[in-house]
Amino acid sequence: MATVIGSSVPMPAILLIGLEVSAMDKRSFQNETTFQVTMHLARTMLAAKLITEKEYRNFEQAMIRQYQPFSGDLYT
């Protein structure tokens, strides 16, 4: 008869030790929200051909500098 080594106790598959997850402060949240809404409007203008791709990219870079969004680096 074989001996079973292990535990039947449920355990998380990923250890949360060492993950640096923190809540976003109010100012960062406002900057992120403003950036996302502004860029949504700019994408709408781009799709409607009211602005060029170059104008959009220049505007996006200006908004990243102004609002310093968390997600800004993800999209650029």
C-alpha positions as CSV (number, residue, x, y, z in Angstrom):
1,M,0.0,0.0,0.0
2,A,1.4,3.4,-1.0
3,T,1.8,6.3,1.4
4,V,0.2,9.5,0.3
5,I,2.3,12.6,1.2
6,G,0.5,15.9,1.0
7,S,-2.5,17.8,2.3
8,S,-6.1,18.1,1.4
9,V,-6.3,21.6,2.8
10,P,-7.2,24.1,0.1
11,M,-4.3,26.5,-0.6
12,P,-4.0,29.5,-3.0
13,A,-2.2,28.7,-6.2
14,I,-0.3,31.9,-6.1
15,L,1.4,33.3,-3.0
16,L,0.6,36.9,-2.3
17,I,3.9,37.5,-0.4
18,G,6.0,40.2,-1.9
19,L,3.3,41.7,-4.2
20,E,3.3,45.4,-3.8
21,V,-0.3,46.2,-4.4
22,S,-1.6,49.5,-3.0
23,A,-4.8,51.5,-3.3
24,M,-4.8,54.5,-5.7
25,D,-5.0,57.8,-3.9
26,K,-7.7,60.3,-4.8
27,R,-5.5,62.5,-7.0
28,S,-4.1,59.6,-8.9
29,F,-7.6,58.3,-9.5
30,Q,-8.7,61.7,-10.8
31,N,-5.7,61.9,-13.1
32,E,-6.3,58.4,-14.4
33,T,-10.0,59.0,-15.0
34,T,-9.5,62.4,-16.7
35,F,-6.8,60.9,-18.9
36,Q,-9.0,57.9,-20.0
37,V,-12.0,60.1,-20.7
38,T,-9.9,62.6,-22.6
39,M,-8.2,59.9,-24.7
40,H,-11.6,58.3,-25.4
41,L,-12.8,61.6,-26.9
42,A,-9.6,62.0,-28.9
43,R,-9.9,58.4,-30.3
44,T,-13.5,59.3,-31.3
45,M,-12.2,62.4,-33.1
46,L,-9.6,60.3,-34.8
47,A,-12.1,57.8,-35.9
48,A,-14.3,60.6,-37.3
49,K,-11.2,61.9,-39.2
50,L,-11.5,65.3,-37.3
51,I,-7.8,65.0,-36.4
52,T,-4.9,63.2,-38.0
53,E,-2.9,60.3,-36.5
54,K,0.0,62.6,-35.9
55,E,-2.2,65.1,-34.1
56,Y,-3.6,62.3,-32.0
57,R,-0.1,61.0,-31.0
58,N,1.1,64.5,-30.2
59,F,-2.0,65.1,-28.1
60,E,-1.6,61.7,-26.3
61,Q,2.0,62.5,-25.4
62,A,0.9,65.9,-24.0
63,M,-1.8,64.3,-21.9
64,I,0.6,61.7,-20.6
65,R,2.9,64.4,-19.5
66,Q,0.1,66.4,-17.9
67,Y,-1.8,63.7,-16.1
68,Q,0.9,61.1,-15.6
69,P,-1.6,58.2,-15.7
70,F,-0.9,54.7,-14.4
71,S,-2.1,53.3,-17.7
72,G,-0.2,55.7,-19.9
73,D,2.9,53.6,-20.1
74,L,0.7,50.6,-21.0
75,Y,-0.7,52.1,-24.2
76,T,2.4,54.0,-25.5
